[in-house]
């Protein structure tokens, strides 16, 4: 291919369109700023600036019709001489977000890189957004490619899905570190028992009760035999020997012989009764590099092996023969390729991924791209429920605020109603001005709206119950008094038996407090609601665009939409759309399917200027101009008079 012919100069960027050769890969090369050098490790501002400029050029010139679902991968080379790069996916480009990844050297073509390259050529279905494309599941090896952030619960999220689909009787879950293993194990037990601490992660309800003797970890077994201190001491001794091997004080063969001798002395007569403990097990949790793993495998033969954070797992031993015939599920981030050099320096074998991938009995493999974190993907959870209970009439729904009023009963869990507002990309609670309930109050020269605060806090609780990370929720307001009051009420949430809500991780601020940042969910309280239509800082339309552009997945508005409608077009407002128009437009990047005026989880009556008792407002108001505008808005809605009896 003639690069000069296919190159399009975008000023500060040069584009090589290689999509016809590399399955949608486009390479971008930055042409200037050589004197500024490479990006530093934490130079977030320059990354964002580069990506903003890049997106403007990209979508304004060569890719005006690109789709958000397009699987293209963008490789951005920062300079001519360097082999350092950044990798952006389509979502990063659309959301104007620089990825939270460091600038790194080109990785060598390791085993996992060759596998992923082969997958791009062989897999007809490409990247799947969720495991609903089930024809790939029967393959011998499955990659779950998740974005950074899913962390310890990534493989746990799909454990029930894979167990149900494959009808697996025995499952082995491996984790790289003890901390992650303990977290997965405790959360899984709570998940299967229907415990309330799992509600914030959007757990499947009606999952059924699992007997305690069917789930176990290696330390639990030692605990039953009162051997936990000895086991921990043995791990420390082996770790000390491995450090000596790393420093070349002892050889690899000497390390293995010492480990075998130590293990043989540890396995005494009481532990020979371990078969009675492991016989009823269905799911077993262990460390991927545990010296006890071969011992346990003698009594527990898994049909499914799930490896979490697999690319970070280094194995010090061969994959046990007993698990070579099992189906493997590898859950990890494909960008974290195992580097060959560090493995050699540590005198370890290859990554367990490389070993598993090239087992002779694993000729077929498939991959799933987890574009959203599991607790936001209702299809995945619904699929798991349907597979676990194929003959029962179970309606799946996300956990919501209503769960707080339910008495937990494992055998007969409460039926939950869906939170319809969160199904929209954009939702709005249009507050009522009836009896002054939606008006703001002036306190010490600043404004506060308690009605919007109650709605906002209640909706925040529901989002956390639905599994949204509090750190991915931002609450934006227009006054300092509103900001202080919301923060005060958020800090009180953990004291109301909502101990799992870490509200301190949620940002509460003004629009300019979050410039250059993005969040999965943004809640916006307008605060001002008055006949004069005085909005304060929101009269500056730059704040309106800033507020809307902070949300990646969901934006919710609390306030009066009537306040946002332009009074009279002026030179300043005629060229700048109002937030009302942004919420109503279908041409914005959120593409909203509608504006929501309801919320099932509140007992509060959420009404608005055009609500069913709007006639009372029209009768009592002494503001003729506001009454006229209200009638005009009602006439714009054909079914208003019929259903709202006006």
Helices and strands as residue ranges (DSSP letters): H 3-6, E 7-9, E 13-17, H 19-22, E 25-30, G 34-36, H 44-60, E 73-77, E 84-89, H 90-95, E 104-105, H 111-122, G 134-136, E 141-146, G 151-153, H 154-166, E 171-175, H 178-193, G 196-201, G 212-214, E 215-217, H 218-224, H 228-246, H 252-266, G 269-273, H 274-278, E 283-287, H 293-297, E 304-308, G 310-312, G 321-323, E 327-332, H 340-345, H 352-357, E 365-370, G 374-376, H 378-388, G 401-405, G 420-423, E 426-430, G 434-436, E 441-443, E 446-448, H 450-465, G 470-472, E 473-477, H 480-492, G 493-495, G 503-505, E 507-510, G 511-514, E 519-525, G 536-539, H 541-548, E 551-559, G 561-564, H 579-584, H 614-620, H 624-636, H 640-644
